[in-house]
């Protein structure tokens, strides 16, 4: 399936308009759009504007409660539990990480766990919020159950990403990865392209290697069995048990500490129930933040300059590719799958939005 190139500013304006039509305020629409477009601009198509239709459907089927308000149900000077009451994930995520940042600036660390939420986009967005304030940022989330535990054949954990960002020069350290081999969003992208899934990504309901993206997604939605493998794959031989364990770390920080729904109990019927965590750490707990930053920057440069494997010309540190992708896509635009554009047009037509006035006439 073909792609079209879209300019950042054009998509930002269209996305803001769409989310305002869905019932969000201008400020709320800007936050949701910012999360989605950061993903696209960093080259993470799975969590970019291709997810717009997911939020549209979640509002329509009642999974996202548009009239809900989050509440702090437990709080100390360095921690809090927030009940999002099934509201939008990006909005509570933005609030929660900023609250963690405030705690960290005042008391050295901020630890927030959120329950009863919905999909919040890429975990790295929230880690970066703290990093941009000179702090170490960490965020995790659970999700609908898509990960099959090692030696199992039924999905019990979510994609359960772990994201960490820390100030450095010339590039901040930025790591954001699911604890599954791939995310559900990546399977959705293959489904839109009509391509078979690569070997080692998923298993079907019978517990055998699966390559049919549509079948895998159907099984996940209908809880039929099968799903996406943990990092390392299906067995302990290549470390699948490690990915399974990393997924459990994300689950502990999000659903267990908040006493929310674990992944296997979320997304049943109209219920969402996703849980998140947000951590901000002030480097001044350990000494001079600038000295720590300089020390870290030296090590990252040593990594980049270390000997290359045969045939390789460059070693990247985490966050470097994202910075370069953002600069290139800001100049040249970013690719959007034609099927994503078609999904967006359905939404635009329903709300009387002239998509062409934002994106121009597209030959799709």
C-alpha positions, 0 to 999 in steps of 0.5 A, a space after each residue: 500500500 502506497 504512502 503520501 507525504 504530509 507536511 507537519 504544520 498541515 497535519 497539526 492544524 487538521 488534527 487539532 480541528 478533528 479533535 476539537 470536533 470530537 469534543 476536546 478543548 483547543 488546549 486538549 486537542 493540541 496536547 493529543 495532537 502533539 503526542 501523535 505527531 511527535 511519534 510520526 516525526 520520530 519515525 514511529 508510524 505505529 503510534 502516530 496519526 494512524 491511531 486517530 481512528 482508534 480514538 474516534 472509535 473509542 469515543 464512539 463506543 464509550 471507551 473514552 468517557 468525554 465527561 470524566 475528570 481525573 482525581 488524585 486518590 492518594 498523595 505524598 510529597 513524592 508520589 500520587 495515584 490518579 484515577 482517570 475515570 476512563 478519560 483520555 490517556 494523553 491528557 492525564 499523562 500530560 498532567 501526571 508527568 508535569 506533577 511528577 516534575 513539580 515533585 522532583 524539582 521540590 523534593 528530588 523525585 516524583 512518582 505517579 501511577 495512574 489507573 482507569 485510563 486509555 491509550 496515551 500514545 508513545 511512552 517517550 513523550 512523557 519521559 521527554 517532558 521531564 528530560 526537557 526540564 533537566 530531569 531524568 524521565 521514565 514512563 511505562 504503561 500497560 495496555 490491552 493484553 497482546 503479549 503471550 508469556 513465555 511458554 504460553 499461547 494466550 495474551 496476558 500482558 500488554 505491549 508494556 513499553 518502558 521509556 527513559 530520557 536523560 539530558 546529554 549533549 549533543 543529543 539527549 538520551 531517549 529510549 522508548 521500546 515496547 517489551 513485545 517484539 513489536 507493538 499492536 500498532 506495527 501489526 496494524 500497519 502491516 494489516 493496512 499494507 496487506 503484507 504478511 508479518 515477519 517470522 518471529 513476531 506473533 503466534 496464532 490461536 493454536 500457539 503456532 507461528 502466525 503471519 496473518 496480521 488480520 487474524 492476529 488482530 482479530 484474535 487479540 480483539 476477541 480474546 481467542 488466544 495467540 498474540 505478539 511475542 515478548 522481546 526475545 521471541 517464543 522461547 528462553 533460548 534467545 531470551 524471551 523470558 527477559 522480554 516477559 520480565 520487562 513487561 512485568 516491570 511495566 505492569 508493576 509500575 502502572 497497574 499494580 501500584 495504582 491497584 488498577 486493571 492488569 492488562 488481561 482485564 483491560 479492553 473488554 467490551 466498552 471498558 478501557 482501563 489502561 494504567 500508566 506510570 510517570 517518574 521524574 528524578 532530579 539529578 541533584 540527588 546525586 551531585 552537580 547535574 551539569 557534571 553528571 550530564 557532562 559525564 554521561 555525554 562523554 560516555 555516549 560519545 565514546 559509544 558512538 566512536 567505538 570500533 564498528 562491526 564489519 560493514 558498519 559505518 555508524 553506531 547510534 546512541 538512543 535518541 540520535 535517530 529521532 533527532 535526525 528524523 524530526 529535522 528531516 521530516 520537518 523539512 520534507 514532510 512525513 509519510 502517511 499510509 493511504 488507508 490512514 488518510 482514508 480513515 481520516 477522511 471518513 471522520 472529517 466527512 462526518 464532522 464537515 471538515 474539508 480535509 483537502 483545505 489542510 492537506 491539499 488534493 491527494 491522489 488516493 
